Amino acid sequence: MRLVDIVRRVVDVDNAGIWLRSGTEIRELTVSDSIAASVGPYLAYYCQIDPWSAVAKMRDRVTLGSEIYSEDKLLKGEFYTDFARHFEMTRPMGVSFDIATNTTVMISTNRGSPGRLLDDLDKARFSDLVAHLKGALTLRHRLGIERSAQGALATAFERLAFAAIVCTPEGEVLFANDAARTLEAERAIRLNGSQGGLSAMTAEKTNGLRRLIAAAATRGEAGSLALGTDGLVLALVTPLPGARPELNQGRALVTLRRADAVAGPSLELLRQLFDLTPAQAHLCVQLARGLTFEAAAAERGVALSTARTHFSTILRKTGTDNLRDLLRLLGSMPQINHM
């Protein structure tokens, strides 16, 4: 059941509305089905002339509309004659409270004619409910922010060209991106091994990896380890920023990549950041791989002079002075998959 319907039943009113404001902006509005048609006109215009909106300044106090605005005056005004009367809104009852910095919830209720207008008895009943509503809506708001942040974090991890895994101190995998799942498919790691959680392909390597994860999650220490019998998969284990080891909520970030993987940023990232042509971006990647100008030109099938002309333009566009500066810049850039 929706929260507005719970309010309607408990307070014994015909309809209810809950809206969330960030500053002066209405970010969310939910109402009973019987007055759903009022939402569009209200947001488009009538919220600007709503005489009852003053309840927003009266935090944590249930208030009748008649205590804010004269009912005689209301019946003669544009807000009532053109809007409120069509939804039998004559004497609403409302409350407002803060659920976060610069975030306010307003709840309005109304009992339409020919029923009894809302009065002090209804205020008392509504007041008993407010503390519970405030707790529920504060929790809902916090969970919404956390889910949004988690979604953004997952999206960022998915775009990394290397494997990224978030673990608990015990090695339980909370998140693994596509690159990590690819390594698992290649039998380089196990995301849920026989010992439970993130594992290497041998017991010895798994034990070493688990020690690094526990140290990162509980003590904030970082470490690295070569996984697999061939040593080609390198693991870097670091504490995840923002985790709370003191509350047993520490998390470790495990990043893995093959030692023989091509270093450097993607072609598309170079083009977007520095306005490079495809040929110039490709030369950057070749130089980051350690190729000489001669080898790079031969691999691309172009003249050495053409490669050097591209290089001069690359230095100008990237703001670097020489090959050493350019390689330092390329090495510091993240590897990101572009979608």
Residue, then its C-alpha position, 0 to 999 in steps of 0.5 A: m500500500r502507498l504511504v499516501d493511502i496509509v495516511r488517508r486511512v489512519v487520519d480518516v480523510d478523503n485524500a492525501g498528498i505527499w511532496l518533497r521539496s529541495g529548496t523551493e523546487i518540488r522534486e516529487l509529488t504523490v497523491s491519492d488516486s481521487i485527486a490525481a488529476s490535480v497534479g498537472p495543473y498544480l505543478a504548472y501554475y497553482c503551486q505558485i499561488d497556493p495560499w496554504s503553501a505557508v505550512a512549509k515554514m511551520r516545521d513539525r506542526v500539524t496545521l489547518g488551512s483555516e489557521i493560515y488563510s481566511e476561508d472567506k477570503l479563500l472562497k473569493g480567490e483565483f486559487y479556489t474558484d479555478f482550482a481547489r473547488h474542483f477537487e473539493m479542497t476547502r479546509p486542508m490539514g498539513v504538516s512539513f518537516d525536514i528529512a535532510t539538509n535543504t530537503t523538506v517533506m510536506i503532507s496535505t490531507n483533505r476531507g471533501s464535502p458534504g463530510r465534516l470539515l477537518d478540525d482539532l480532533d483530526k489534528a490530534r490524530f494526525s499529530d500522533l502519526v507524524a513522528h512515524l511518517k518522518g522516520a519512514l520518509t527519512l529512511r526512504h530518502r537515505l536509501g534512495i541516495e545510497r542506491s543512486a550512489q551505488g548505481a553510479l559507482a557500478t556504472a563507473f566500475e563497468r567502464l574500467a578496462f581492467a577488472a575491479i572487484v569490491c570485497t568484504p574483509e572475508g573476501e565475499v564479492l559484493f561487486a565485480n565488473d565485466a572485465a572481472r567476469t571475463l577473467e573468471a571465464e578465462r579461469a584466471i580467478r574465481l569470484n565464488g571459489s570453493q572456499g567462498g568468495l574471491s579466489a585464485m586458482t591455487a590454495e596458496k595464491t588464494n590464501g595470499l589474496r585473502r590476507l591482502i583483502a583482510a589487511a586492506a578492509t580492516r587496517g587500510e593497508a595496500g598490497s599486490l600479488a601475482l596470481g596464477t601459476d604463470g604469474l601473468v595476472l597481477a592483483l592490486v588490493t587497496p582499501l575502498p574509500g569511504a568504508r568504515p573499518e571501525l564499524n566492521q564495514g571495511r571494504a577492499l577494492v581488488t583490481l586485476r590485469r594481465a601483465d601482458a596487457v597493452a598499457g595506456p588509455s583507449l583511442e576514443l578517450l584520447r580523441q575526446l580529451f585532446d581532440l586528436t585525429p584517429a591517426q594521432a591517437h593511434l600513434c599515442v597508443q603505439l608509443a605507450r606500448g614502447l614502440t619507436f617512431e620507426a616501428a610505429a610508422a612501419e606498423r601503420g604503413v606510413a612514412l617516418s616523416t608522417a609519424r613525426t608530423h603527427f607527434s609534433t601535433i600531439l605535443r601541441k594538443t596535449g601540452t607536453d614538451n617531449l616524448r618523456d612528458l607525453l609518456r608520463l601523461l599517457g601512463s597516468m591516464p585511466q583505462i576506460n571502456h567507451m560505450 
